[in-house]
Amino acid sequence: MKLRIEDDTLRLRLSEGELAEFAQQGRVEGAVHFGLGPEQRLTYALERGSERPQTMLNEEPVQIHYEPGALTVLVPFELAKTWLETDQNGFSHNLPLADNQHLRILVEKDLDCKH
């Protein structure tokens, strides 16, 4: 899975194999290692919500869970299902932040990727 971070934009691109893993398991993750120790890495993931609606962390349909060393994009079940089962290449969401800022989240299929 490719991760691109630029200013207040976060973009994930999933290969065909990663799409299959996400469809089957509801989660796919990658990691970037910055040093020798396990604490010197960043894991990033795309995770699908439950088929049964649960209480969301807030009112936003796409959410971010961040803690030091781990970043997860949380996607509602129905949005993930529609994205996976159609020709829809991707989806985006502008997540409101403090001070009238937004984090733009883009999740896309990277079907031309052969690695």
N, CA, C and O atoms as a DFTB+ gen file, in Angstrom:
460 C
 N C O
     1  1       0.861      -1.169       0.000
     2  2       0.000       0.000       0.000
     3  2       0.901       1.224       0.000
     4  3       1.862       1.319       0.764
     5  1       0.570       2.136      -0.860
     6  2       1.334       3.374      -0.943
     7  2       0.709       4.414      -0.020
     8  3      -0.512       4.562       0.037
     9  1       1.559       5.124       0.693
    10  2       1.138       6.209       1.567
    11  2       1.797       7.485       1.073
    12  3       3.008       7.531       0.853
    13  1       0.996       8.505       0.905
    14  2       1.533       9.806       0.523
    15  2       0.965      10.838       1.481
    16  3      -0.247      10.930       1.675
    17  1       1.854      11.606       2.070
    18  2       1.457      12.676       2.988
    19  2       2.043      13.974       2.462
    20  3       3.250      14.085       2.246
    21  1       1.180      14.947       2.260
    22  2       1.635      16.254       1.812
    23  2       0.747      17.304       2.453
    24  3      -0.469      17.314       2.260
    25  1       1.375      18.189       3.219
    26  2       0.636      19.206       3.953
    27  2      -0.517      18.536       4.714
    28  3      -0.275      17.617       5.496
    29  1      -1.741      18.968       4.505
    30  2      -2.883      18.361       5.189
    31  2      -3.653      17.420       4.266
    32  3      -4.884      17.434       4.237
    33  1      -2.920      16.607       3.517
    34  2      -3.522      15.604       2.643
    35  2      -2.877      14.253       2.913
    36  3      -1.653      14.131       2.955
    37  1      -3.707      13.254       3.092
    38  2      -3.269      11.881       3.323
    39  2      -3.872      11.028       2.215
    40  3      -5.086      11.030       2.012
    41  1      -3.013      10.295       1.493
    42  2      -3.489       9.501       0.355
    43  2      -2.984       8.071       0.481
    44  3      -1.792       7.836       0.679
    45  1      -3.905       7.116       0.363
    46  2      -3.578       5.694       0.350
    47  2      -3.958       5.123      -1.004
    48  3      -5.044       5.391      -1.518
    49  1      -3.049       4.326      -1.586
    50  2      -3.329       3.653      -2.862
    51  2      -3.081       2.168      -2.669
    52  3      -1.996       1.760      -2.253
    53  1      -4.091       1.362      -2.971
    54  2      -4.025      -0.080      -2.752
    55  2      -3.889      -0.834      -4.066
    56  3      -4.607      -0.562      -5.028
    57  1      -2.958      -1.789      -4.096
    58  2      -2.787      -2.667      -5.252
    59  2      -3.941      -3.671      -5.293
    60  3      -4.760      -3.733      -4.376
    61  1      -3.989      -4.440      -6.352
    62  2      -5.049      -5.442      -6.508
    63  2      -5.021      -6.466      -5.366
    64  3      -6.069      -6.830      -4.833
    65  1      -3.828      -6.927      -4.993
    66  2      -3.693      -7.872      -3.888
    67  2      -4.124      -7.278      -2.557
    68  3      -4.749      -7.954      -1.740
    69  1      -3.791      -6.027      -2.347
    70  2      -4.183      -5.348      -1.109
    71  2      -5.687      -5.126      -1.063
    72  3      -6.292      -5.203       0.006
    73  1      -6.297      -4.849      -2.218
    74  2      -7.758      -4.730      -2.273
    75  2      -8.421      -6.044      -1.884
    76  3      -9.410      -6.054      -1.152
    77  1      -7.874      -7.155      -2.376
    78  2      -8.422      -8.473      -2.031
    79  2      -8.278      -8.741      -0.540
    80  3      -9.204      -9.256       0.086
    81  1      -7.142      -8.401       0.031
    82  2      -6.917      -8.580       1.471
    83  2      -7.886      -7.722       2.276
    84  3      -8.459      -8.189       3.261
    85  1      -8.072      -6.472       1.862
    86  2      -8.998      -5.576       2.543
    87  2     -10.424      -6.106       2.455
    88  3     -11.164      -6.064       3.438
    89  1     -10.814      -6.605       1.285
    90  2     -12.162      -7.152       1.103
    91  2     -12.386      -8.363       1.995
    92  3     -13.468      -8.525       2.559
    93  1     -11.380      -9.210       2.128
    94  2     -11.519     -10.437       2.909
    95  2     -11.379     -10.204       4.407
    96  3     -12.166     -10.732       5.193
    97  1     -10.390      -9.424       4.805
    98  2     -10.080      -9.277       6.227
    99  2     -10.591      -7.987       6.863
   100  3     -10.674      -7.885       8.087
   101  1     -10.932      -7.004       6.034
   102  2     -11.414      -5.742       6.579
   103  2     -10.308      -4.816       7.041
   104  3     -10.571      -3.769       7.633
   105  1      -9.062      -5.204       6.767
   106  2      -7.925      -4.375       7.180
   107  2      -6.722      -4.730       6.319
   108  3      -6.492      -5.894       5.991
   109  1      -5.971      -3.714       5.964
   110  2      -4.695      -3.897       5.282
   111  2      -3.752      -2.855       5.876
   112  3      -4.153      -1.725       6.155
   113  1      -2.486      -3.255       6.066
   114  2      -1.552      -2.307       6.660
   115  2      -0.175      -2.418       6.037
   116  3       0.195      -3.439       5.457
   117  1       0.565      -1.338       6.174
   118  2       1.941      -1.269       5.717
   119  2       2.771      -0.606       6.797
   120  3       2.243      -0.171       7.820
   121  1       4.071      -0.532       6.566
   122  2       4.954       0.085       7.554
   123  2       6.139       0.734       6.858
   124  3       6.590       0.286       5.804
   125  1       6.629       1.798       7.474
   126  2       7.862       2.460       7.062
   127  2       8.801       2.382       8.253
   128  3       8.456       2.811       9.354
   129  1       9.993       1.830       8.030
   130  2      10.992       1.702       9.100
   131  2      12.002       2.839       8.983
   132  3      12.540       3.100       7.907
   133  1      12.249       3.509      10.102
   134  2      13.162       4.644      10.119
   135  2      14.461       4.335      10.857
   136  3      15.364       5.170      10.895
   137  1      14.560       3.171      11.429
   138  2      15.756       2.778      12.172
   139  2      15.708       1.309      12.503
   140  3      14.873       0.571      11.981
   141  1      16.607       0.882      13.374
   142  2      16.745      -0.536      13.691
   143  2      15.696      -1.053      14.674
   144  3      15.321      -2.224      14.608
   145  1      15.223      -0.214      15.571
   146  2      14.298      -0.661      16.605
   147  2      12.851      -0.640      16.156
   148  3      12.485       0.130      15.268
   149  1      12.007      -1.498      16.777
   150  2      10.580      -1.547      16.412
   151  2       9.850      -0.236      16.694
   152  3       8.835       0.055      16.061
   153  1      10.356       0.552      17.631
   154  2       9.727       1.835      17.934
   155  2      10.072       2.894      16.885
   156  3       9.532       4.000      16.920
   157  1      10.956       2.566      15.968
   158  2      11.370       3.511      14.928
   159  2      10.706       3.173      13.594
   160  3      11.355       3.094      12.551
   161  1       9.410       2.978      13.665
   162  2       8.648       2.712      12.451
   163  2       7.281       3.358      12.561
   164  3       6.796       3.661      13.652
   165  1       6.682       3.556      11.417
   166  2       5.318       4.057      11.330
   167  2       4.496       2.997      10.624
   168  3       4.796       2.636       9.486
   169  1       3.464       2.494      11.285
   170  2       2.532       1.594      10.617
   171  2       1.333       2.433      10.177
   172  3       0.910       3.356      10.873
   173  1       0.807       2.095       9.025
   174  2      -0.369       2.791       8.508
   175  2      -1.330       1.736       7.982
   176  3      -0.915       0.724       7.416
   177  1      -2.612       1.987       8.176
   178  2      -3.607       0.963       7.857
   179  2      -4.888       1.590       7.333
   180  3      -5.204       2.749       7.601
   181  1      -5.616       0.770       6.570
   182  2      -6.977       1.078       6.164
   183  2      -7.841       0.009       6.801
   184  3      -7.583      -1.183       6.636
   185  1      -8.857       0.427       7.523
   186  2      -9.695      -0.519       8.261
   187  2     -11.166      -0.241       7.986
   188  3     -11.615       0.905       7.996
   189  1     -11.900      -1.311       7.743
   190  2     -13.336      -1.230       7.471
   191  2     -14.106      -1.396       8.775
   192  3     -13.746      -2.212       9.623
   193  1     -15.161      -0.618       8.921
   194  2     -16.022      -0.755      10.080
   195  2     -16.855      -2.025      10.018
   196  3     -16.836      -2.748       9.021
   197  1     -17.567      -2.281      11.067
   198  2     -18.412      -3.463      11.186
   199  2     -19.629      -3.353      10.271
   200  3     -20.090      -2.257       9.950
   201  1     -20.138      -4.517       9.858
   202  2     -21.350      -4.542       9.036
   203  2     -22.540      -3.991       9.814
   204  3     -23.435      -3.365       9.246
   205  1     -22.531      -4.233      11.112
   206  2     -23.579      -3.674      11.969
   207  2     -23.123      -2.295      12.422
   208  3     -22.038      -2.158      12.987
   209  1     -23.930      -1.279      12.182
   210  2     -23.523       0.074      12.578
   211  2     -23.230       0.129      14.080
   212  3     -23.979      -0.402      14.900
   213  1     -22.137       0.777      14.403
   214  2     -21.760       0.989      15.797
   215  2     -21.653       2.481      16.030
   216  3     -21.722       3.277      15.093
   217  1     -21.487       2.843      17.260
   218  2     -21.290       4.247      17.570
   219  2     -19.943       4.676      17.013
   220  3     -18.911       4.099      17.357
   221  1     -19.951       5.680      16.158
   222  2     -18.727       6.185      15.564
   223  2     -18.043       7.104      16.576
   224  3     -18.669       7.606      17.510
   225  1     -16.739       7.311      16.364
   226  2     -15.984       8.200      17.239
   227  2     -16.529       9.618      17.179
   228  3     -16.522      10.338      18.177
   229  1     -17.000      10.013      16.008
   230  2     -17.638      11.313      15.833
   231  2     -18.597      11.198      14.658
   232  3     -18.903      10.087      14.224
   233  1     -19.066      12.297      14.145
   234  2     -20.074      12.273      13.089
   235  2     -19.494      12.072      11.691
   236  3     -20.256      11.907      10.739
   237  1     -18.192      12.082      11.540
   238  2     -17.573      11.997      10.226
   239  2     -17.614      10.574       9.679
   240  3     -17.365       9.622      10.419
   241  1     -17.928      10.414       8.379
   242  2     -18.001       9.068       7.804
   243  2     -16.638       8.390       7.690
   244  3     -16.538       7.182       7.902
   245  1     -15.596       9.133       7.362
   246  2     -14.238       8.599       7.308
   247  2     -13.479       9.246       8.458
   248  3     -13.521      10.462       8.643
   249  1     -12.786       8.413       9.226
   250  2     -12.119       8.917      10.415
   251  2     -10.662       8.494      10.434
   252  3     -10.251       7.581       9.717
   253  1      -9.901       9.164      11.254
   254  2      -8.487       8.856      11.459
   255  2      -8.279       8.505      12.922
   256  3      -8.779       9.186      13.817
   257  1      -7.538       7.437      13.149
   258  2      -7.082       7.133      14.508
   259  2      -5.564       7.228      14.463
   260  3      -4.906       6.509      13.711
   261  1      -5.020       8.123      15.274
   262  2      -3.571       8.309      15.293
   263  2      -3.060       8.173      16.713
   264  3      -3.627       8.727      17.656
   265  1      -1.989       7.432      16.843
   266  2      -1.208       7.391      18.075
   267  2       0.244       7.289      17.627
   268  3       0.501       6.849      16.506
   269  1       1.186       7.673      18.451
   270  2       2.583       7.645      18.013
   271  2       2.971       6.295      17.401
   272  3       2.857       5.249      18.039
   273  1       3.424       6.348      16.166
   274  2       3.866       5.152      15.465
   275  2       2.777       4.398      14.720
   276  3       3.064       3.390      14.076
   277  1       1.527       4.864      14.791
   278  2       0.438       4.129      14.134
   279  2      -0.643       5.097      13.648
   280  3      -1.114       5.957      14.393
   281  1      -1.018       4.932      12.387
   282  2      -2.034       5.752      11.752
   283  2      -3.032       4.818      11.071
   284  3      -2.642       3.970      10.268
   285  1      -4.312       4.971      11.387
   286  2      -5.348       4.126      10.789
   287  2      -6.449       4.997      10.207
   288  3      -6.964       5.895      10.873
   289  1      -6.805       4.722       8.952
   290  2      -7.953       5.359       8.311
   291  2      -9.120       4.396       8.491
   292  3      -9.050       3.244       8.064
   293  1     -10.188       4.865       9.122
   294  2     -11.369       4.056       9.407
   295  2     -12.480       4.415       8.426
   296  3     -12.849       5.581       8.286
   297  1     -13.004       3.398       7.751
   298  2     -14.005       3.594       6.702
   299  2     -15.276       2.823       7.062
   300  3     -15.190       1.657       7.448
   301  1     -16.442       3.439       6.946
   302  2     -17.687       2.719       7.221
   303  2     -17.854       1.516       6.296
   304  3     -17.397       1.533       5.153
   305  1     -18.507       0.485       6.795
   306  2     -18.695      -0.765       6.055
   307  2     -19.317      -0.529       4.685
   308  3     -18.803      -1.029       3.685
   309  1     -20.409       0.218       4.619
   310  2     -21.129       0.417       3.359
   311  2     -20.289       1.170       2.334
   312  3     -20.328       0.844       1.148
   313  1     -19.538       2.164       2.771
   314  2     -18.662       2.897       1.854
   315  2     -17.590       1.969       1.288
   316  3     -17.322       1.984       0.086
   317  1     -16.980       1.163       2.154
   318  2     -15.957       0.208       1.712
   319  2     -16.552      -0.812       0.744
   320  3     -15.935      -1.137      -0.270
   321  1     -17.731      -1.311       1.047
   322  2     -18.386      -2.321       0.201
   323  2     -18.662      -1.763      -1.190
   324  3     -18.364      -2.416      -2.190
   325  1     -19.222      -0.575      -1.261
   326  2     -19.510       0.057      -2.546
   327  2     -18.226       0.274      -3.332
   328  3     -18.178      -0.011      -4.529
   329  1     -17.195       0.772      -2.680
   330  2     -15.915       1.030      -3.333
   331  2     -15.307      -0.254      -3.892
   332  3     -14.804      -0.265      -5.015
   333  1     -15.352      -1.329      -3.116
   334  2     -14.753      -2.589      -3.536
   335  2     -15.530      -3.284      -4.652
   336  3     -14.935      -3.922      -5.520
   337  1     -16.845      -3.162      -4.632
   338  2     -17.693      -3.934      -5.548
   339  2     -18.077      -3.200      -6.825
   340  3     -18.814      -3.741      -7.649
   341  1     -17.594      -1.986      -7.000
   342  2     -17.937      -1.215      -8.205
   343  2     -16.659      -0.767      -8.913
   344  3     -15.545      -1.048      -8.471
   345  1     -16.856      -0.068     -10.014
   346  2     -15.730       0.493     -10.762
   347  2     -15.236       1.800     -10.156
   348  3     -14.315       2.422     -10.687
   349  1     -15.833       2.214      -9.065
   350  2     -15.423       3.448      -8.400
   351  2     -13.940       3.339      -8.039
   352  3     -13.549       2.437      -7.299
   353  1     -13.118       4.249      -8.555
   354  2     -11.677       4.186      -8.342
   355  2     -11.276       4.570      -6.919
   356  3     -10.318       4.022      -6.374
   357  1     -11.995       5.494      -6.327
   358  2     -11.602       5.930      -4.993
   359  2     -12.678       6.761      -4.338
   360  3     -13.771       6.949      -4.872
   361  1     -12.338       7.246      -3.181
   362  2     -13.221       8.160      -2.467
   363  2     -12.357       9.136      -1.687
   364  3     -11.187       8.869      -1.413
   365  1     -12.945      10.260      -1.336
   366  2     -12.216      11.256      -0.560
   367  2     -13.144      11.842       0.495
   368  3     -14.368      11.737       0.414
   369  1     -12.526      12.452       1.469
   370  2     -13.285      13.084       2.538
   371  2     -12.434      14.196       3.135
   372  3     -11.227      14.034       3.316
   373  1     -13.057      15.309       3.438
   374  2     -12.388      16.401       4.134
   375  2     -12.785      16.344       5.599
   376  3     -13.917      16.667       5.962
   377  1     -11.849      15.932       6.432
   378  2     -12.099      15.779       7.861
   379  2     -11.811      17.106       8.567
   380  3     -10.678      17.587       8.525
   381  1     -12.815      17.704       9.213
   382  2     -12.589      18.976       9.902
   383  2     -11.618      18.809      11.076
   384  3     -11.671      17.829      11.819
   385  1     -10.737      19.793      11.214
   386  2      -9.770      19.821      12.304
   387  2      -9.967      21.116      13.094
   388  3     -10.872      21.898      12.803
   389  1      -9.132      21.328      14.071
   390  2      -9.192      22.551      14.873
   391  2      -8.795      23.757      14.021
   392  3      -8.161      23.609      12.977
   393  1      -9.163      24.912      14.463
   394  2      -8.785      26.180      13.832
   395  2      -9.210      26.268      12.366
   396  3      -8.486      26.819      11.537
   397  1     -10.372      25.731      12.055
   398  2     -10.946      25.805      10.711
   399  2     -10.062      25.158       9.640
   400  3     -10.107      25.564       8.479
   401  1      -9.273      24.174      10.013
   402  2      -8.456      23.427       9.066
   403  2      -9.148      22.115       8.718
   404  3     -10.094      21.701       9.389
   405  1      -8.664      21.465       7.660
   406  2      -9.204      20.177       7.222
   407  2      -8.063      19.245       6.846
   408  3      -7.019      19.681       6.360
   409  1      -8.278      17.955       7.077
   410  2      -7.379      16.922       6.583
   411  2      -8.092      16.265       5.414
   412  3      -9.176      15.704       5.575
   413  1      -7.488      16.333       4.251
   414  2      -8.077      15.692       3.069
   415  2      -7.589      14.257       3.026
   416  3      -6.385      14.003       3.016
   417  1      -8.526      13.319       3.001
   418  2      -8.213      11.894       2.971
   419  2      -8.650      11.358       1.618
   420  3      -9.806      11.511       1.224
   421  1      -7.710      10.723       0.902
   422  2      -8.006      10.095      -0.383
   423  2      -7.619       8.628      -0.283
   424  3      -6.536       8.296       0.198
   425  1      -8.508       7.754      -0.737
   426  2      -8.232       6.318      -0.787
   427  2      -8.559       5.872      -2.202
   428  3      -9.663       6.100      -2.696
   429  1      -7.579       5.225      -2.858
   430  2      -7.742       4.905      -4.268
   431  2      -7.269       3.494      -4.592
   432  3      -6.421       2.930      -3.900
   433  1      -7.830       2.944      -5.648
   434  2      -7.360       1.670      -6.204
   435  2      -6.159       1.987      -7.105
   436  3      -6.210       2.912      -7.915
   437  1      -5.104       1.226      -6.956
   438  2      -3.888       1.395      -7.752
   439  2      -3.747       0.154      -8.638
   440  3      -2.825      -0.642      -8.461
   441  1      -4.662      -0.002      -9.585
   442  2      -4.765      -1.236     -10.354
   443  2      -3.670      -1.413     -11.400
   444  3      -3.478      -2.521     -11.900
   445  1      -2.954      -0.359     -11.738
   446  2      -1.857      -0.470     -12.689
   447  2      -0.569      -0.922     -12.003
   448  3       0.428      -1.213     -12.664
   449  1      -0.601      -0.976     -10.684
   450  2       0.588      -1.330      -9.905
   451  2       0.885      -2.822     -10.032
   452  3      -0.010      -3.648      -9.851
   453  1       2.117      -3.167     -10.337
   454  2       2.493      -4.576     -10.538
   455  2       3.478      -5.077      -9.486
   456  3       4.045      -6.157      -9.651
   457  1       3.699      -4.316      -8.401
   458  2       4.647      -4.807      -7.384
   459  2       3.961      -5.412      -6.205
   460  3       4.623      -5.867      -5.272
